[in-house]
Amino acid sequence: MDLEGRTALVTGGSRGIGLAIAQKIAEAGARVVISSRREENLAQALETFRDQTMVHAVTAHVGSRLEADRLVRASIEHFGSLDIVVNNAGTNPHFGPLVDISDSQMQKTYEVNQAAILTHSAAAWHQWMREHGGVILNIASIGGLGPESGLGWYSVTKAAVIHLTKQLAWELAPSVRVNAIAPGLVRTELARGLWENNETEITSRIPLRRLGEPEDIAQMALVLVSDASSWVTGQTIVIDGGTTNQPTGGVG
Ligand SMILES: NC(=O)c1ccc[n+]([C@@H]2O[C@H](COP(=O)([O-])OP(=O)(O)OC[C@H]3O[C@@H](n4cnc5c(N)ncnc54)[C@H](OP(=O)(O)O)[C@@H]3O)[C@@H](O)[C@H]2O)c1
């Protein structure tokens, strides 16, 4: 899984799953652009890379098409190419019944989790991949596979990511492969409220008996952005310690 000579962009690359993926891609020899909203988060992240000449940080809000176009342009200008885009940035401003979410929470979740997948893929296609080919990897969630208590609208946007992955893979083939990862519960800031105070209870319900770590997701990400998966497109790979592989409760 040698990525030498390639350039990757990882949105939300300043911490958590995005940073782990960016580090894994850099270790495989690629040049990496990491983006997030806050400069100080990116500065901290940059320090964790072994060879900092191979990493470039750009502040950008994924919820804006103008910012997406600017981010992709800045990546190509800095390293001269853009072979891999990892649409990782995500958010969840609302926890509770779906019927109680506000319009602004709905809009923000839609823009960051769902629309950004398309705007960044489109920018990469128009500015580089249509001519040179490439690989896109989207970070979905097992929430997108079925109902979840408290995470209703987030899960709706993640279900859309799974469908966007199929649609983009169909439209951009054969020159661009598009796949997704659907993680279960991973130990990051975004999910802290879900695991921090009841890890033992939660892990007792996960067949592999532990939370996911960002590294668990990054290892599969490396496979999906490299030539090791050169005949794979339109797929969503579940990485969840077996969370979604449970008996159905005897129905039927
Ligand atoms: N953790 C889990 O259990 C879990 C499970 C399933 C799926 N996921 C998905 O995995 C992805 C990564 O999540 P994570 O858990 O690693 O979250 P995280 O630790 O909170 O990291 C989120 C990253 O995205 C950036 N970000 C947030 N909003 C942004 C915006 N509007 N524009 C640009 N960057 C933004 C953050 O940096 P700034 O704050 O500096 O912008 C940060 O770098 C998300 O798509 C999430 O939905 C996570």
The ligand as an ORCA input file, in Angstrom:
! r2SCAN-3c Opt
* xyz 0 1
  N     -16.479      9.088     16.692
  C     -17.437      8.236     16.349
  O     -17.924      7.438     17.165
  C     -17.934      8.217     14.924
  C     -18.795      7.176     14.549
  C     -19.269      7.127     13.245
  C     -18.898      8.107     12.347
  N     -18.070      9.117     12.730
  C     -17.713     10.117     11.726
  O     -16.307     10.233     11.638
  C     -15.963     11.534     11.161
  C     -14.891     12.135     12.067
  O     -15.422     12.281     13.361
  P     -14.554     12.265     14.701
  O     -15.269     11.381     15.632
  O     -13.138     12.031     14.394
  O     -14.809     13.775     15.183
  P     -13.895     14.840     15.927
  O     -12.865     14.180     16.759
  O     -14.843     15.786     16.569
  O     -13.154     15.580     14.726
  C     -13.894     16.316     13.803
  C     -12.942     17.036     12.852
  O     -13.715     17.760     11.899
  C     -13.387     19.168     11.975
  N     -14.621     19.884     11.683
  C     -15.773     19.874     12.386
  N     -16.691     20.650     11.780
  C     -16.093     21.151     10.663
  C     -16.525     22.026      9.626
  N     -17.741     22.547      9.618
  N     -15.628     22.324      8.649
  C     -14.383     21.815      8.657
  N     -13.934     20.983      9.597
  C     -14.777     20.668     10.603
  C     -12.828     19.357     13.376
  O     -11.899     20.444     13.489
  P     -12.328     21.975     13.824
  O     -13.119     21.935     15.083
  O     -11.016     22.700     13.924
  O     -13.118     22.433     12.636
  C     -12.047     18.050     13.538
  O     -10.830     18.110     12.833
  C     -17.277     12.328     11.147
  O     -17.804     12.341      9.834
  C     -18.172     11.526     12.062
  O     -19.543     11.726     11.770
  C     -17.578      9.198     13.996
*
